[in-house]
């Protein structure tokens, strides 16, 4: 019997406001909608999904530390901390599992300061600009990576 892979989906600051926050940029899905889609897709793929959001950088760092030895993969949309947080990067660099970075918007079409991501230095792959669907694609990417790595 295949073992269930445990995936942490980590969302950073202001993503709790999705649906009402700049919908022209981030779409009309709420974070709960995205969570439901991840849980449904996760079930199909045989993943156990732990979906979280925090507005606090320190809490995100702690959650990444706790993922060590527990979660097979982390999907992270660090929100604005993507562009500022060396602490989150350092935490992700200590994590031995697979990291997929996701952004709802295409950060490369936006302000110059959004073009640089600290998270990317620790990410196995990056998905951006595809809205909430990006999270499901990240789950599919994880499945492929786990299958390939055996
Ligand atoms: C974001 C992009 C970031 O630049 C921004 O600060 C966010 C959301 C995205 O999902 O497109 O909060 O990570």
Backbone and ligand atoms as CSV (ligand in chain L), in Angstrom:
chain,resi,resn,atom,element,x,y,z
A,1,UNK,N,N,0.848,-1.201,0.000
A,1,UNK,CA,C,0.000,0.000,0.000
A,1,UNK,C,C,0.882,1.250,0.000
A,2,UNK,N,N,0.526,2.206,-0.864
A,2,UNK,CA,C,1.336,3.422,-0.944
A,2,UNK,C,C,1.180,4.242,0.334
A,3,UNK,N,N,2.280,4.826,0.793
A,3,UNK,CA,C,2.193,5.686,1.970
A,3,UNK,C,C,1.639,7.051,1.570
A,4,UNK,N,N,0.891,7.655,2.485
A,4,UNK,CA,C,0.347,8.981,2.215
A,4,UNK,C,C,1.446,10.023,2.408
A,5,UNK,N,N,1.618,10.884,1.413
A,5,UNK,CA,C,2.588,11.970,1.574
A,5,UNK,C,C,1.915,13.132,2.284
A,6,UNK,N,N,2.649,13.735,3.188
A,6,UNK,CA,C,2.110,14.865,3.959
A,6,UNK,C,C,2.637,16.170,3.371
A,7,UNK,N,N,1.702,17.028,2.999
A,7,UNK,CA,C,2.081,18.291,2.354
A,7,UNK,C,C,1.623,19.467,3.203
A,8,UNK,N,N,2.558,20.352,3.483
A,8,UNK,CA,C,2.221,21.605,4.167
A,8,UNK,C,C,2.027,22.684,3.112
A,9,UNK,N,N,0.873,23.350,3.144
A,9,UNK,CA,C,0.628,24.474,2.236
A,9,UNK,C,C,0.619,25.733,3.093
A,10,UNK,N,N,1.626,26.560,2.873
A,10,UNK,CA,C,1.883,27.694,3.756
A,10,UNK,C,C,1.561,29.003,3.025
A,11,UNK,N,N,0.682,29.787,3.623
A,11,UNK,CA,C,0.290,31.066,3.026
A,11,UNK,C,C,0.672,32.209,3.944
A,12,UNK,N,N,1.237,33.250,3.353
A,12,UNK,CA,C,1.729,34.369,4.135
A,12,UNK,C,C,0.744,35.518,4.276
A,13,UNK,N,N,1.272,36.684,4.625
A,13,UNK,CA,C,0.456,37.826,5.030
A,13,UNK,C,C,-0.529,38.301,3.962
A,14,UNK,N,N,-1.689,38.663,4.447
A,14,UNK,CA,C,-2.773,39.253,3.654
A,14,UNK,C,C,-3.496,38.257,2.749
A,15,UNK,N,N,-2.999,37.035,2.694
A,15,UNK,CA,C,-3.686,36.048,1.848
A,15,UNK,C,C,-4.998,35.589,2.492
A,16,UNK,N,N,-5.178,35.885,3.784
A,16,UNK,CA,C,-6.486,35.638,4.420
A,16,UNK,C,C,-7.577,36.529,3.820
A,17,UNK,N,N,-7.170,37.588,3.115
A,17,UNK,CA,C,-8.156,38.521,2.538
A,17,UNK,C,C,-8.517,38.198,1.093
A,18,UNK,N,N,-7.991,37.096,0.588
A,18,UNK,CA,C,-8.257,36.752,-0.822
A,18,UNK,C,C,-9.753,36.719,-1.108
A,19,UNK,N,N,-10.089,37.131,-2.318
A,19,UNK,CA,C,-11.506,37.194,-2.693
A,19,UNK,C,C,-11.983,38.640,-2.645
A,20,UNK,N,N,-11.503,39.352,-1.606
A,20,UNK,CA,C,-11.878,40.772,-1.497
A,20,UNK,C,C,-10.661,41.664,-1.736
A,21,UNK,N,N,-9.467,41.083,-1.661
A,21,UNK,CA,C,-8.235,41.851,-1.795
A,21,UNK,C,C,-7.850,41.964,-3.273
A,22,UNK,N,N,-7.871,43.173,-3.809
A,22,UNK,CA,C,-7.456,43.425,-5.191
A,22,UNK,C,C,-7.809,42.256,-6.124
A,23,UNK,N,N,-9.121,41.971,-6.298
A,23,UNK,CA,C,-9.507,40.802,-7.101
A,23,UNK,C,C,-9.018,40.873,-8.550
A,24,UNK,N,N,-8.755,42.101,-9.038
A,24,UNK,CA,C,-8.234,42.230,-10.411
A,24,UNK,C,C,-6.841,41.605,-10.523
A,25,UNK,N,N,-6.127,41.537,-9.377
A,25,UNK,CA,C,-4.784,40.931,-9.372
A,25,UNK,C,C,-4.825,39.486,-8.908
A,26,UNK,N,N,-5.632,39.242,-7.863
A,26,UNK,CA,C,-5.547,37.952,-7.177
A,26,UNK,C,C,-6.748,37.035,-7.428
A,27,UNK,N,N,-7.748,37.541,-8.170
A,27,UNK,CA,C,-8.895,36.695,-8.488
A,27,UNK,C,C,-9.973,36.756,-7.418
A,28,UNK,N,N,-11.062,36.035,-7.663
A,28,UNK,CA,C,-12.232,36.124,-6.783
A,28,UNK,C,C,-12.319,34.961,-5.795
A,29,UNK,N,N,-11.407,33.990,-5.914
A,29,UNK,CA,C,-11.434,32.861,-4.973
A,29,UNK,C,C,-10.982,33.325,-3.589
A,30,UNK,N,N,-11.649,32.832,-2.553
A,30,UNK,CA,C,-11.193,33.096,-1.188
A,30,UNK,C,C,-10.120,32.061,-0.840
A,31,UNK,N,N,-9.423,32.296,0.270
A,31,UNK,CA,C,-8.406,31.320,0.682
A,31,UNK,C,C,-9.076,29.991,1.052
A,32,UNK,N,N,-10.299,30.065,1.593
A,32,UNK,CA,C,-11.028,28.813,1.903
A,32,UNK,C,C,-11.353,28.044,0.627
A,33,UNK,N,N,-11.695,28.775,-0.458
A,33,UNK,CA,C,-11.937,28.097,-1.744
A,33,UNK,C,C,-10.669,27.362,-2.195
A,34,UNK,N,N,-9.538,28.047,-2.062
A,34,UNK,CA,C,-8.268,27.437,-2.496
A,34,UNK,C,C,-7.932,26.242,-1.598
A,35,UNK,N,N,-8.202,26.390,-0.307
A,35,UNK,CA,C,-7.970,25.266,0.622
A,35,UNK,C,C,-8.817,24.061,0.219
A,36,UNK,N,N,-10.107,24.302,-0.085
A,36,UNK,CA,C,-11.007,23.200,-0.467
A,36,UNK,C,C,-10.499,22.524,-1.742
A,37,UNK,N,N,-10.043,23.338,-2.708
A,37,UNK,CA,C,-9.534,22.774,-3.971
A,37,UNK,C,C,-8.273,21.944,-3.711
A,38,UNK,N,N,-7.408,22.438,-2.828
A,38,UNK,CA,C,-6.171,21.698,-2.502
A,38,UNK,C,C,-6.510,20.385,-1.800
A,39,UNK,N,N,-7.482,20.430,-0.899
A,39,UNK,CA,C,-7.836,19.206,-0.167
A,39,UNK,C,C,-8.448,18.175,-1.119
A,40,UNK,N,N,-9.276,18.646,-2.057
A,40,UNK,CA,C,-9.893,17.728,-3.021
A,40,UNK,C,C,-8.832,17.122,-3.937
A,41,UNK,N,N,-7.964,17.978,-4.478
A,41,UNK,CA,C,-6.908,17.480,-5.381
A,41,UNK,C,C,-5.936,16.586,-4.599
A,42,UNK,N,N,-5.663,16.987,-3.367
A,42,UNK,CA,C,-4.775,16.203,-2.506
A,42,UNK,C,C,-5.328,14.808,-2.279
A,43,UNK,N,N,-6.633,14.734,-2.051
A,43,UNK,CA,C,-7.266,13.404,-1.857
A,43,UNK,C,C,-7.040,12.528,-3.074
A,44,UNK,N,N,-7.277,13.118,-4.281
A,44,UNK,CA,C,-7.067,12.367,-5.537
A,44,UNK,C,C,-5.641,11.829,-5.625
A,45,UNK,N,N,-4.705,12.649,-5.170
A,45,UNK,CA,C,-3.292,12.299,-5.351
A,45,UNK,C,C,-2.748,11.468,-4.186
A,46,UNK,N,N,-3.597,11.243,-3.181
A,46,UNK,CA,C,-3.152,10.466,-2.016
A,46,UNK,C,C,-2.307,11.286,-1.055
A,47,UNK,N,N,-2.538,12.591,-1.000
A,47,UNK,CA,C,-1.783,13.463,-0.098
A,47,UNK,C,C,-2.630,13.841,1.101
A,48,UNK,N,N,-1.961,14.007,2.222
A,48,UNK,CA,C,-2.613,14.602,3.386
A,48,UNK,C,C,-2.191,16.082,3.402
A,49,UNK,N,N,-3.179,16.972,3.365
A,49,UNK,CA,C,-2.882,18.406,3.220
A,49,UNK,C,C,-3.044,19.125,4.558
A,50,UNK,N,N,-2.004,19.856,4.936
A,50,UNK,CA,C,-2.069,20.722,6.118
A,50,UNK,C,C,-1.979,22.155,5.586
A,51,UNK,N,N,-3.116,22.850,5.557
A,51,UNK,CA,C,-3.211,24.154,4.889
A,51,UNK,C,C,-3.235,25.251,5.942
A,52,UNK,N,N,-2.297,26.177,5.871
A,52,UNK,CA,C,-2.191,27.216,6.912
A,52,UNK,C,C,-1.955,28.598,6.335
A,53,UNK,N,N,-2.330,29.589,7.119
A,53,UNK,CA,C,-2.044,30.989,6.742
A,53,UNK,C,C,-1.602,31.734,7.996
A,54,UNK,N,N,-0.607,32.612,7.822
A,54,UNK,CA,C,-0.210,33.472,8.935
A,54,UNK,C,C,0.197,34.839,8.409
A,55,UNK,N,N,-0.099,35.857,9.219
A,55,UNK,CA,C,0.377,37.203,8.901
A,55,UNK,C,C,1.718,37.481,9.570
A,56,UNK,N,N,2.223,36.490,10.288
A,56,UNK,CA,C,3.438,36.700,11.077
A,56,UNK,C,C,4.626,35.933,10.495
A,57,UNK,N,N,5.704,36.651,10.255
A,57,UNK,CA,C,6.917,36.049,9.686
A,57,UNK,C,C,7.475,34.971,10.628
A,58,UNK,N,N,7.490,35.292,11.935
A,58,UNK,CA,C,8.047,34.343,12.908
A,58,UNK,C,C,7.263,33.044,12.942
A,59,UNK,N,N,5.940,33.155,12.851
A,59,UNK,CA,C,5.109,31.947,12.869
A,59,UNK,C,C,5.387,31.093,11.628
A,60,UNK,N,N,5.562,31.759,10.486
A,60,UNK,CA,C,5.862,31.005,9.256
A,60,UNK,C,C,7.201,30.278,9.398
A,61,UNK,N,N,8.192,30.966,9.976
A,61,UNK,CA,C,9.508,30.341,10.193
A,61,UNK,C,C,9.343,29.110,11.092
A,62,UNK,N,N,8.560,29.262,12.161
A,62,UNK,CA,C,8.363,28.125,13.077
A,62,UNK,C,C,7.676,26.956,12.374
A,63,UNK,N,N,6.695,27.261,11.542
A,63,UNK,CA,C,5.985,26.188,10.832
A,63,UNK,C,C,6.919,25.456,9.868
A,64,UNK,N,N,7.806,26.206,9.217
A,64,UNK,CA,C,8.766,25.539,8.314
A,64,UNK,C,C,9.706,24.667,9.140
A,65,UNK,N,N,10.158,25.174,10.286
A,65,UNK,CA,C,11.029,24.348,11.146
A,65,UNK,C,C,10.319,23.064,11.566
A,66,UNK,N,N,9.022,23.192,11.887
A,66,UNK,CA,C,8.264,22.014,12.352
A,66,UNK,C,C,8.011,21.020,11.217
A,67,UNK,N,N,8.112,21.490,9.976
A,67,UNK,CA,C,7.874,20.597,8.827
A,67,UNK,C,C,9.024,19.621,8.618
A,68,UNK,N,N,10.186,19.939,9.218
A,68,UNK,CA,C,11.362,19.067,9.044
A,68,UNK,C,C,11.069,17.684,9.617
A,69,UNK,N,N,11.304,16.681,8.809
A,69,UNK,CA,C,11.079,15.314,9.273
A,69,UNK,C,C,9.621,14.901,9.359
A,70,UNK,N,N,8.708,15.817,9.033
A,70,UNK,CA,C,7.268,15.527,9.148
A,70,UNK,C,C,6.589,15.593,7.770
A,71,UNK,N,N,6.853,16.673,7.045
A,71,UNK,CA,C,6.187,16.878,5.747
A,71,UNK,C,C,7.121,16.492,4.600
A,72,UNK,N,N,6.527,15.817,3.610
A,72,UNK,CA,C,7.316,15.415,2.433
A,72,UNK,C,C,7.519,16.588,1.473
A,73,UNK,N,N,6.589,17.530,1.513
A,73,UNK,CA,C,6.697,18.686,0.626
A,73,UNK,C,C,6.055,19.907,1.257
A,74,UNK,N,N,6.544,21.075,0.850
A,74,UNK,CA,C,5.953,22.343,1.286
A,74,UNK,C,C,5.629,23.163,0.042
A,75,UNK,N,N,4.386,23.620,-0.024
A,75,UNK,CA,C,3.993,24.586,-1.049
A,75,UNK,C,C,3.896,25.923,-0.333
A,76,UNK,N,N,4.618,26.903,-0.806
A,76,UNK,CA,C,4.650,28.168,-0.063
A,76,UNK,C,C,4.326,29.364,-0.954
A,77,UNK,N,N,3.302,30.106,-0.538
A,77,UNK,CA,C,3.062,31.443,-1.067
A,77,UNK,C,C,3.313,32.375,0.106
A,78,UNK,N,N,4.490,32.952,0.121
A,78,UNK,CA,C,4.902,33.742,1.289
A,78,UNK,C,C,4.400,35.174,1.221
A,79,UNK,N,N,3.565,35.506,0.218
A,79,UNK,CA,C,3.066,36.875,0.112
A,79,UNK,C,C,4.239,37.839,0.052
A,80,UNK,N,N,4.116,38.968,0.723
A,80,UNK,CA,C,5.167,39.998,0.659
A,80,UNK,C,C,6.481,39.532,1.287
A,81,UNK,N,N,6.435,38.536,2.199
A,81,UNK,CA,C,7.685,38.033,2.790
A,81,UNK,C,C,8.571,37.364,1.748
A,82,UNK,N,N,7.972,36.977,0.621
A,82,UNK,CA,C,8.747,36.449,-0.511
A,82,UNK,C,C,9.914,37.373,-0.835
A,83,UNK,N,N,9.615,38.672,-0.795
A,83,UNK,CA,C,10.562,39.671,-1.306
A,83,UNK,C,C,11.439,40.277,-0.217
A,84,UNK,N,N,11.184,39.880,1.037
A,84,UNK,CA,C,11.900,40.542,2.147
A,84,UNK,C,C,12.559,39.590,3.122
A,85,UNK,N,N,12.118,38.334,3.190
A,85,UNK,CA,C,12.457,37.532,4.377
A,85,UNK,C,C,13.642,36.574,4.203
A,86,UNK,N,N,14.792,37.019,4.689
A,86,UNK,CA,C,15.959,36.132,4.742
A,86,UNK,C,C,15.712,35.047,5.796
A,87,UNK,N,N,14.958,35.384,6.842
A,87,UNK,CA,C,14.663,34.403,7.902
A,87,UNK,C,C,13.858,33.228,7.354
A,88,UNK,N,N,12.879,33.536,6.513
A,88,UNK,CA,C,12.074,32.452,5.920
A,88,UNK,C,C,12.933,31.633,4.953
A,89,UNK,N,N,13.789,32.323,4.178
A,89,UNK,CA,C,14.711,31.596,3.292
A,89,UNK,C,C,15.594,30.652,4.109
A,90,UNK,N,N,16.165,31.156,5.187
A,90,UNK,CA,C,17.058,30.317,5.999
A,90,UNK,C,C,16.314,29.102,6.546
A,91,UNK,N,N,15.069,29.305,6.983
A,91,UNK,CA,C,14.275,28.176,7.486
A,91,UNK,C,C,14.054,27.165,6.364
A,92,UNK,N,N,13.698,27.647,5.184
A,92,UNK,CA,C,13.440,26.744,4.052
A,92,UNK,C,C,14.709,25.996,3.647
A,93,UNK,N,N,15.874,26.651,3.795
A,93,UNK,CA,C,17.136,25.990,3.437
A,93,UNK,C,C,17.481,24.850,4.399
A,94,UNK,N,N,16.900,24.867,5.599
A,94,UNK,CA,C,17.146,23.759,6.533
A,94,UNK,C,C,16.166,22.607,6.308
A,95,UNK,N,N,15.166,22.848,5.471
A,95,UNK,CA,C,14.117,21.849,5.242
A,95,UNK,C,C,14.571,20.904,4.134
A,96,UNK,N,N,14.475,19.599,4.388
A,96,UNK,CA,C,15.054,18.608,3.469
A,96,UNK,C,C,14.081,18.141,2.380
A,97,UNK,N,N,12.776,18.474,2.531
A,97,UNK,CA,C,11.787,17.999,1.559
A,97,UNK,C,C,11.723,18.898,0.317
A,98,UNK,N,N,10.705,18.646,-0.490
A,98,UNK,CA,C,10.556,19.387,-1.748
A,98,UNK,C,C,9.771,20.687,-1.494
A,99,UNK,N,N,10.263,21.774,-2.046
A,99,UNK,CA,C,9.614,23.080,-1.873
A,99,UNK,C,C,9.142,23.600,-3.226
A,100,UNK,N,N,7.847,23.905,-3.313
A,100,UNK,CA,C,7.312,24.559,-4.518
A,100,UNK,C,C,6.788,25.935,-4.104
A,101,UNK,N,N,7.273,26.958,-4.766
A,101,UNK,CA,C,6.839,28.335,-4.503
A,101,UNK,C,C,5.680,28.676,-5.444
A,102,UNK,N,N,4.636,29.255,-4.876
A,102,UNK,CA,C,3.469,29.623,-5.688
A,102,UNK,C,C,3.133,31.092,-5.464
A,103,UNK,N,N,2.749,31.761,-6.544
A,103,UNK,CA,C,2.151,33.097,-6.448
A,103,UNK,C,C,0.928,33.131,-7.345
A,104,UNK,N,N,-0.122,33.748,-6.852
A,104,UNK,CA,C,-1.345,33.879,-7.654
A,104,UNK,C,C,-1.103,34.772,-8.864
A,105,UNK,N,N,-0.454,35.900,-8.612
A,105,UNK,CA,C,-0.214,36.872,-9.690
A,105,UNK,C,C,1.125,36.577,-10.354
A,106,UNK,N,N,1.299,37.153,-11.544
A,106,UNK,CA,C,2.596,37.044,-12.221
A,106,UNK,C,C,3.496,38.151,-11.675
A,107,UNK,N,N,4.342,37.785,-10.718
A,107,UNK,CA,C,5.145,38.794,-10.008
A,107,UNK,C,C,6.112,39.509,-10.960
A,108,UNK,N,N,6.394,38.908,-12.129
A,108,UNK,CA,C,7.345,39.520,-13.066
A,108,UNK,C,C,6.699,40.602,-13.932
A,109,UNK,N,N,5.362,40.684,-13.886
A,109,UNK,CA,C,4.663,41.759,-14.596
A,109,UNK,C,C,4.394,42.929,-13.678
A,110,UNK,N,N,4.812,42.803,-12.434
A,110,UNK,CA,C,4.421,43.792,-11.430
A,110,UNK,C,C,5.626,44.645,-11.005
A,111,UNK,N,N,5.480,45.320,-9.863
A,111,UNK,CA,C,6.541,46.223,-9.405
A,111,UNK,C,C,7.905,45.525,-9.408
A,112,UNK,N,N,8.920,46.326,-9.687
A,112,UNK,CA,C,10.309,45.829,-9.718
A,112,UNK,C,C,10.661,45.059,-8.420
A,113,UNK,N,N,10.212,45.583,-7.273
A,113,UNK,CA,C,10.606,44.943,-6.008
A,113,UNK,C,C,9.998,43.556,-5.844
A,114,UNK,N,N,8.979,43.243,-6.663
A,114,UNK,CA,C,8.385,41.896,-6.586
A,114,UNK,C,C,9.112,40.896,-7.487
A,115,UNK,N,N,10.069,41.382,-8.289
A,115,UNK,CA,C,10.755,40.478,-9.224
A,115,UNK,C,C,11.766,39.593,-8.510
A,116,UNK,N,N,12.208,40.033,-7.324
A,116,UNK,CA,C,13.168,39.202,-6.585
A,116,UNK,C,C,12.461,38.413,-5.487
A,117,UNK,N,N,12.748,37.117,-5.442
A,117,UNK,CA,C,12.177,36.259,-4.399
A,117,UNK,C,C,13.289,35.581,-3.623
A,118,UNK,N,N,13.339,35.813,-2.315
A,118,UNK,CA,C,14.260,35.048,-1.466
A,118,UNK,C,C,13.863,33.581,-1.430
A,119,UNK,N,N,12.537,33.338,-1.426
A,119,UNK,CA,C,12.013,31.959,-1.347
A,119,UNK,C,C,12.555,31.111,-2.506
A,120,UNK,N,N,12.694,31.737,-3.686
A,120,UNK,CA,C,13.115,30.978,-4.876
A,120,UNK,C,C,14.462,30.301,-4.682
A,121,UNK,N,N,15.314,30.888,-3.834
A,121,UNK,CA,C,16.642,30.282,-3.603
A,121,UNK,C,C,16.524,28.908,-2.952
A,122,UNK,N,N,15.374,28.654,-2.304
A,122,UNK,CA,C,15.188,27.365,-1.627
A,122,UNK,C,C,14.144,26.505,-2.338
A,123,UNK,N,N,13.599,27.007,-3.449
A,123,UNK,CA,C,12.482,26.305,-4.095
A,123,UNK,C,C,12.976,25.360,-5.191
A,124,UNK,N,N,12.373,24.171,-5.246
A,124,UNK,CA,C,12.653,23.245,-6.353
A,124,UNK,C,C,11.971,23.731,-7.624
A,125,UNK,N,N,10.825,24.394,-7.481
A,125,UNK,CA,C,10.104,24.930,-8.636
A,125,UNK,C,C,9.248,26.103,-8.224
A,126,UNK,N,N,8.886,26.916,-9.220
A,126,UNK,CA,C,8.090,28.134,-8.974
A,126,UNK,C,C,6.933,28.175,-9.970
A,127,UNK,N,N,5.734,28.475,-9.449
A,127,UNK,CA,C,4.553,28.631,-10.314
A,127,UNK,C,C,3.971,30.003,-10.002
A,128,UNK,N,N,3.792,30.844,-11.014
A,128,UNK,CA,C,3.170,32.135,-10.721
A,128,UNK,C,C,2.310,32.588,-11.885
A,129,UNK,N,N,1.293,33.395,-11.549
A,129,UNK,CA,C,0.456,34.016,-12.575
A,129,UNK,C,C,-0.753,33.195,-12.973
A,130,UNK,N,N,-0.989,32.060,-12.336
A,130,UNK,CA,C,-2.096,31.187,-12.738
A,130,UNK,C,C,-3.219,31.163,-11.707
A,131,UNK,N,N,-3.216,32.151,-10.819
A,131,UNK,CA,C,-4.271,32.249,-9.813
A,131,UNK,C,C,-4.267,31.039,-8.881
A,132,UNK,N,N,-5.444,30.735,-8.330
A,132,UNK,CA,C,-5.565,29.639,-7.373
A,132,UNK,C,C,-5.221,28.290,-7.973
A,133,UNK,N,N,-5.365,28.166,-9.284
A,133,UNK,CA,C,-5.042,26.909,-9.966
A,133,UNK,C,C,-3.573,26.522,-9.755
A,134,UNK,N,N,-2.729,27.530,-9.529
A,134,UNK,CA,C,-1.303,27.273,-9.308
A,134,UNK,C,C,-1.048,26.317,-8.148
A,135,UNK,N,N,-1.897,26.379,-7.131
A,135,UNK,CA,C,-1.713,25.486,-5.972
A,135,UNK,C,C,-1.953,24.030,-6.378
A,136,UNK,N,N,-2.983,23.821,-7.197
A,136,UNK,CA,C,-3.273,22.438,-7.647
A,136,UNK,C,C,-2.140,21.936,-8.543
A,137,UNK,N,N,-1.623,22.835,-9.384
A,137,UNK,CA,C,-0.496,22.448,-10.246
A,137,UNK,C,C,0.727,22.102,-9.400
A,138,UNK,N,N,0.894,22.828,-8.305
A,138,UNK,CA,C,2.023,22.543,-7.402
A,138,UNK,C,C,1.871,21.147,-6.795
A,139,UNK,N,N,0.643,20.769,-6.443
A,139,UNK,CA,C,0.409,19.423,-5.897
A,139,UNK,C,C,0.742,18.370,-6.950
A,140,UNK,N,N,0.331,18.634,-8.195
A,140,UNK,CA,C,0.626,17.668,-9.272
A,140,UNK,C,C,2.133,17.571,-9.497
A,141,UNK,N,N,2.813,18.707,-9.411
A,141,UNK,CA,C,4.281,18.704,-9.579
A,141,UNK,C,C,4.926,17.870,-8.475
A,142,UNK,N,N,4.424,18.020,-7.255
A,142,UNK,CA,C,4.982,17.239,-6.139
A,142,UNK,C,C,4.811,15.749,-6.394
A,143,UNK,N,N,3.622,15.372,-6.858
A,143,UNK,CA,C,3.384,13.949,-7.109
A,143,UNK,C,C,4.390,13.415,-8.130
A,144,UNK,N,N,4.602,14.193,-9.200
A,144,UNK,CA,C,5.533,13.775,-10.239
A,144,UNK,C,C,6.951,13.647,-9.680
A,145,UNK,N,N,7.320,14.619,-8.865
A,145,UNK,CA,C,8.679,14.607,-8.282
A,145,UNK,C,C,8.851,13.394,-7.359
A,146,UNK,N,N,7.835,13.113,-6.532
A,146,UNK,CA,C,7.927,11.953,-5.621
A,146,UNK,C,C,8.033,10.654,-6.421
A,147,UNK,N,N,7.228,10.572,-7.517
A,147,UNK,CA,C,7.252,9.351,-8.344
A,147,UNK,C,C,8.637,9.170,-8.964
A,148,UNK,N,N,9.195,10.279,-9.454
A,148,UNK,CA,C,10.476,10.218,-10.143
A,148,UNK,C,C,11.598,9.877,-9.178
A,149,UNK,N,N,11.511,10.477,-7.975
A,149,UNK,CA,C,12.597,10.255,-7.003
A,149,UNK,C,C,12.446,8.907,-6.300
A,150,UNK,N,N,11.204,8.348,-6.372
A,150,UNK,CA,C,10.965,7.031,-5.784
A,150,UNK,C,C,10.910,7.042,-4.265
L,1,LIG,C1,C,1.717,37.203,-4.000
L,1,LIG,C2,C,2.627,38.235,-4.684
L,1,LIG,C3,C,3.338,39.100,-3.661
L,1,LIG,O1,O,4.152,40.043,-4.322
L,1,LIG,C4,C,2.331,39.830,-2.796
L,1,LIG,O2,O,3.005,40.569,-1.793
L,1,LIG,C5,C,1.311,38.927,-2.213
L,1,LIG,C6,C,0.751,37.859,-3.028
L,1,LIG,C7,C,0.867,36.408,-5.025
L,1,LIG,O3,O,0.335,35.379,-4.652
L,1,LIG,O4,O,0.719,36.834,-6.171
L,1,LIG,O5,O,0.894,39.108,-1.064
L,1,LIG,O6,O,2.533,36.283,-3.313
